Amino acid sequence: MSTHRSGKLALLLLAPLGFAAHGSAEAATTYHVRADGGDASQCTGRADAPYSGSGSNQACAWKHPFVALPPGGTPRIAG
């Protein structure tokens, strides 16, 4: 097999992996949990910050992993 043909074959075989990695990286969201965080109505879980003590839907961490995945309840995150 020539070098040119083997290079094309390698590109064809590896291209789907590149597209898969690119798509999953864009869809990823990081959620944060900390002891001084808030519940689901207070915090979005999308910032590594404490709950300020007042307000709702703030960019702060959740206080427990069960906020994201409540036992017996509807999950707030998907993997």
Secondary structure, 3 states (H helix, E strand, C coil): CCHHHHHHHHHHHHHHHHHHHHHHHHHCCCCCEEEEEECCCCECCCCCCCCCCCCCCECCCECCHHHHCCCCCCCCCCC
